Amino acid sequence: MNTTLQIRIDKKTKLKAQKTFAALGIDMSSGVKMFLNQVVIEQCFPFVPSTKKTRALRKEMDKEFAWALKHGKGYASAKEMHAAILRGE
């Protein structure tokens, strides 16, 4: 048995979502059903919600990671890394 779901959303977002779903070959109703089914399957959002603060933190982490890849020492194993730590490297 099917039921009806009504939501309120601004027109601009609705039109952009319709355009995106159309590019994926589905309609709005199918896209929303897919989203809700993923919520049920995963028992959480099927994406990681973010804010300006979390995006800024992620950008900073990405910079630190890139620096570490460029300047940091690599180890072949955890045992090798542990030995280096114990030597004070």
C-alpha positions in Angstrom: 0.0 0.0 0.0 1.4 3.4 -1.0 1.0 6.7 0.9 1.6 10.3 -0.1 4.4 12.4 1.2 4.2 16.2 1.0 7.1 18.5 1.7 7.8 22.2 1.4 10.9 23.3 -0.3 12.0 26.5 -2.0 11.3 26.7 -5.8 15.0 27.1 -6.8 16.1 24.0 -4.9 13.2 22.0 -6.4 14.0 23.0 -9.9 17.7 22.2 -9.4 16.9 18.8 -8.0 14.5 18.0 -10.8 17.2 19.0 -13.3 19.8 16.8 -11.5 17.4 13.8 -11.3 16.5 14.2 -15.0 20.2 14.1 -15.9 20.4 10.8 -13.9 17.4 9.5 -15.8 14.9 9.5 -13.0 12.0 11.8 -11.8 11.8 13.7 -8.5 9.5 11.0 -6.9 12.0 8.2 -7.7 14.9 10.3 -6.4 13.2 11.0 -3.1 12.2 7.3 -2.8 15.8 6.2 -3.4 17.0 8.7 -0.7 14.4 7.4 1.8 15.2 3.8 1.1 18.9 4.4 1.7 18.0 6.1 5.0 16.1 2.9 6.0 18.9 0.6 4.8 21.7 2.4 6.5 19.8 3.7 9.5 21.4 7.1 9.0 21.9 9.8 6.4 23.4 8.3 3.2 25.8 11.2 3.2 27.8 13.2 5.7 26.1 16.5 6.5 28.5 19.4 6.6 28.6 23.0 7.7 31.0 25.8 6.9 33.0 24.9 10.0 33.3 21.2 9.1 34.3 22.1 5.5 37.0 24.5 6.8 38.3 21.8 9.2 38.3 19.3 6.3 40.2 21.7 4.1 42.8 22.2 6.9 43.1 18.5 7.4 43.6 18.0 3.7 46.5 20.6 3.7 48.1 18.8 6.7 47.8 15.5 5.0 49.3 16.7 1.8 52.2 18.3 3.7 52.8 15.0 5.6 52.8 13.0 2.3 55.3 15.4 0.8 57.6 15.9 3.8 57.0 13.0 6.2 58.9 9.7 6.4 57.1 6.6 5.2 57.4 3.2 7.0 57.0 -0.3 5.5 55.3 -1.5 8.6 53.9 -0.5 12.0 56.8 -2.4 13.6 59.3 -0.2 11.7 57.4 3.0 12.7 57.3 1.9 16.3 61.1 1.3 16.3 61.6 4.8 14.8 59.5 6.3 17.6 61.4 4.5 20.3 64.7 5.8 18.7 63.2 9.4 18.9 63.0 9.9 15.2 
